[in-house]
Amino acid sequence: MPTPTSDPLGDKPIVPDDQFDKSLPPLSNDINAPLEPIPQDAPFTPQTADKAPPSVKPPVAAPAPEVPPGTLPPPPEPAPELAEPLPTLNSYNTTPVVEVADVPKGTGAQIHYDTVINGLDELGLDGDFKTFSSLKKGGGKAANAAMVAARGREDEALAVRLMHSRGYYDATALSSVEAIPNDPGRVRVIVNAVPGKQYTFASVKVDSQPVVPSDLITKNLPLKVGEPIDTVRVQGAEANATLELGRNGYPFARLGTRDILLDETAFTGDYTLPVDTGPRSSFGDVSTSGRLAFGPDHIRILRRFKPGDLYNTDQVDDLRKALVATGLFSTVTVEPVDTGKTADDGTRVVDLAVTQRVGRTRSIAATGGYSTGQGIRLEGTFTARNAFPPEGAFIVGAVAGTQEQSGTVTFRRSNWGQRDRTLTFGATAGHNSYDAFDALTGSLYGRVSYDSTPIWQKRITYAYGFELTGTNESVYNFNLGKRDRGTYFIAALPLMIQWDTSDDLLNPTKGYRLKLTLSPETSVRGPIRPYARTMIDASAYYPVMDSLVLAGRARVGSILGIARDDLAPSRRYYGGGGGSVRGYGYQRLGPFDPNGDPVGGRSVNEFALEARYRFGNYGIVPFIDAGNSYESTMPKFTDWRFGAGIGGRFYTNFGPIRVDVATPLNKRKGDSRIALYISIGQAF
């Protein structure tokens, strides 16, 4: 029995061949003849193939009306809805759309939410996530649930980016929002981070021109095979390589775009860094342009390198900082310029182009302080920093205080023939009124000094100069048994040299300092009396830990060749005060007259010990001081007076602000119980 088929036609063709051939239009041999029109037959289907043969055509539609030549056909009939009248304007909703950002503060927060982060804390990324999280920035409030969900999706992408930065390239993150039971209006947003496996370096390759030395780049690109692919560490390594290239003669080195080819089966990456080193270069000359404060000759004094030295970006930065430190510029730039010339050693000669824009060169400054014994002291100065170019400053200063009033006129030439060497001439006149003496003084002085600066702290500094002083002073006369005034004329040649291994000028934490001062002087009050004032200062700093530094200071001074009573009171040694033994009044350590006022001595010794504990920008400093001054030429190291106290420090970018409170431990009659000292910088 034959198997029934689902095809009703069986093997019979849909259209007989002869019928198909007859339906084809006749072909023309003229390829330019127009195409035959397609008959408008009814749709062809297998069901109508036998009932409506292709030769049978459907009824022809009525022909379109004829249009006379040169005229347009009549327009079609419009749709009925277009003929309807327009609705009135008041039927429209004209209320403006209110954005969430337009809602007044406090009225748009309809949903409160808590944020839970899972999976990032163990990677050390929780802090970074909280810093940049959209959910965290929202403050736990949102206008609606859609906004909460959108923030969650943003944080999903953030979590993935953070995990990628640590080498977890298969990381995923998913956020979800769930209701908090018994707390309507509040939801919990949970961001679950899944880091996956961490990728490591399979290879580290640098693609560059040859360099000198040959391992200059690879040695300073601290990426090792087997280490995690950490973006922060990669960027730091690349920055270090760029820095070292600049320090070793490659001013034009540029890093290309790194390529890390990941192997998803081995969880590794092949790292390639293209580097365009540019030519190895040495320093040439200096040129300058712009609104000038001084010319290239003075710039050559400020530089700390010679032509022909291997190019070093640190030296260029140092020159730029020295230019800024002059205080003469609103802007100043230093850029390397390739001269195209080759030096004898094969390096490319690179000049430095300094672009100056001179700024305001005149300024007014004021400082103030207070200490028990000295009282209030205010100082103001007017400075024209470039009155006599280059860097010739004219300075007028005045001091107003409870015990000191003075005026000063100074000429100062900075970087005089040598960087950080200063030539100074000045005249001062003033009145000092202390328990020890009352003095009216006028002085002329000159000084040459080679100093340390925050930019360049030197091991050895020095100063030398001259001083001519006339002073009228009152002091107790033991021969007369009363205070008496005397006039002194003093000529001095002060000398100073210091050895410094500390790590900071205003806030040292390690190292030591040793300073020697010698001043041969002649006092003219009747016969000429030559003598010498000497002083040795030593201080040391030891870091016990990062936040704690032990600091100690010792000072010994002696005046040789003159009797105490023949010495002007202002030239004698005294102890006590903020820079001496804290807890005692200013100049109140040493011999006294019968009225209980200090008369000073010819020798002094002092000692101080501090424990400087710092937390953030603040510090606490317990301290103990000791010392005394003596009538004898050499200090006796006996009868010491001790003071102790505690200080506070507020650390700024220009040094610590110091507030010390001290008390005398072996108090004498007339000594205050508490002494207060306020100033800038550490005590020593």
Order of alpha helices (4+ residues) and beta strands (2+ residues): alpha-beta-alpha-alpha-beta-alpha-beta-beta-beta-alpha-alpha-beta-beta-beta-beta-alpha-alpha-beta-beta-beta-beta-beta-beta-beta-beta-beta-beta-beta-beta-beta-beta-beta-beta-beta-beta-beta
